[in-house]
Amino acid sequence: MIYITEEQIQNIVNMPMALDVFRQAYIDNTKELIYTGGRIVMPIIDVENSGQWLTAISKSQPYFGSKFSSVFPGNLNKGLPSVMSTISLYSTETGELKALLEANYLTAIKTGGSAGVATDVMARKDASKLGIIGSGLQAFTQVLAIQEVRDLEELHVYDIKPEYVEGFIERIKKVQNRPYKIIAEPTADACVAASDIICTCTTSHTPVFSAKALQPGTHVNAIGSFTPYMQEIEDEVVVMSSRIITEHVDGLWAAAGDVIIPVEKGLVSKEKVVGSVGDVLVGNVIARENDTEITLYESVGSCVLDVAIAIASFEEITK
């Protein structure tokens, strides 16, 4: 068994590599060459803190794995990440533990890369104005991914703590792949109104922007909600969306408060969730029909992607 650190992973995993891994993993998932097991989500002491356990098994490569993530929003006040993760990678031939990976960076790359693949198939082809709500590591990797799949002209940033935005913008300036403008917005609604791709990257249990701020043709990546009682976007955003796509439909109904809550209220039907990103990639469902509809990618996490990128990292380090 080897222990793989965040530093080692950052030295070998970049976003273009990750996007390729995730596209293939999504396609393989539709063919049942890699698939998820169960998911456990557990409040830790109180509803603000939680832990989740996910599993996935590969049939095309000799590995299966599990991932644990803890979400403690109060950690930001302690100088610690609000989300911390580890991935355990096992042999399907012997069951032995092959690697334990520090996975904060991998998780952020996974979430960003998955949204990047979703954005590539769901956003308008001419979309060029990205709005980011949040300024943590997850927000950072959303920009890394989406700048790879669209020719950005503007990046709009908002955080409930304005003092974090300047540092975030400086980090983006070091990695932006073209000279797009970066604008700090005074409110979340201003950020949304100025953008045609939106990413909500928070651990908020309540909606972070008003649906009224959305412009026709916008694509929304809602990545923060991952429990049935978290709601990062308003009911009306779900109502306004022409279709919803996710990593795994079963996983959405177990964990996506953003969608579960309006469905339980009777505001929308379950049929609005049309399929997975993999379904789009293999042509089973349509992601967008015109340039005026609002589309929603609801992310709840995918251990298929976690294990796929963990395998790629492990094999790169041990080759």
Secondary structure, 3 states (H helix, E strand, C coil): CEEECHHHHHHHCCHHHHHHHHHHHHHHHHCCCEEEEEEEEEECCCCCCEEEEEEEEECCCCEEEEEEEEECHHHHHHCCCCEEEEEEEEECCCCCEEEEEECHHHHHHHHHHHHHHHHHHHCCCCCCEEEEECCCHHHHHHHHHHHHHCCCCEEEEECCCHHHHHHHHHHHHCCCCCCCEEEECCCHHHHHHCCCEEEECCCCCCCCCCHHHCCCCCEEEECCCCCCCCCCCCHHHHHHEEEEEECCHHHHHHHCHHHHHHHHCCCCCHHHEEEEHHHHHCCCCCCCCCCCCEEEEECCCCHHHHHHHHHHHHHHHHC
